């Protein structure tokens, strides 16, 4: 598959995901959807059901053959199903095309339906699906009344804008920026998570549960989501989600940054990131800064050897970055109390280096007088739960490389 066709395929998936979200948000409080059920989207809303096939071909003209298979599949389902009386069912084909929409003559007639959608040739043998199923004219007429074909569906961008508007209406105090930067990626993440489930029951979600999951504070975004939005967008999203404090200054907290450096350690790049962290996550020292307002970040670099860690400390020292590593003097045992002491005017630490994962829990236990937050930038496996059980706030952030935090601070 070429890059262009791969991009078109991915865009088609996200168009379908967007349509799923739109259908769900437009439904009543009782609405639910099943992703990739009988059709792309199975919508249930009280006594109403809709089976939706969703296609996006912005570079292709409409032809009957593009949706023929979907129409046949819907007809077979209509023939085989036995629905309770009073239940309204709709079969919807929803698609966006470059052109050619004039070829579809609506409303459909029996002859047009049979000639253009229900007849095909395979292995030189002509098949007429309506005859093979034994459908008579009244049954075909009934199917036509349930079949809704829209080949003038919204474009990718227009549908996305509609979705953002629906999110704003559905989520209290949701701004334009919040809808685009946080809630929309979160919504996509929820739908994608359903789509990969093998069990059809696990691909079903109610509107109420969907909104609850979209509005969660601890969503971990997937690699596919980062691929869609791009590294820069993902970095901005993380910054806004975790490190945006409006017009106020960054509040004091004991912030622990755990960064997986395995296989990517470069002393120059690591030093640059640490220097930026010292500036970004430490208090701003003024002439009359109260002692209680001083703070700086804790940093645990996973995957470094002792020699690499010593190498980094030397680099930070030469850069003029004042740091504490929890060792009061040469040859002393590690002291959590020493590391957790607040910076002072005389000892203006800008970074506190956590020596190993084993020392993380004792250090957290030694922290007093401030909120504790952990930001675990992991590549494959998050921190073991025993390391972070006593912290007040813990965030596991999937990272494709060791220097994501640098991109976040620059976003």
Secondary structure, 3 states (H helix, E strand, C coil): CCHHHHHHHHHHHHHHHHHHHHHHHHCCCCCEEEECCCCCEEEEECCEEEEEEEEEEEEEECCHHHHHHHHHHHHHHHHHCCCCCCCEEEEEEEEEEEECHHHCCCCCCHHHHHHHCCEEEECCEEEEHHHHCCCCHHHHHHHHHHEEEECCCCCHHHHHHHHHHHHHHHCCCCCHHHHHHHHHHHHHHHHHHHHCCCCHHHHEEEHHHHHHHHCCCCCCCCHHHHHHHCHHHHHHHHHHHHHCCCCCCCCCCEEEEEEECCCCCCHHHHHHHHHHHHHHCCCCCCCCCCHHHCCCEEEEEECCCHHHHHHHHHHHHHCCCCEECCCCCCCCCCCHHHHHCCCCCCCCCCEEECCCHHHHHHHHHHCCCCCEEEEEEECCCCCCHHHCCCCCEEEEEECCCCCHHHHHHHC
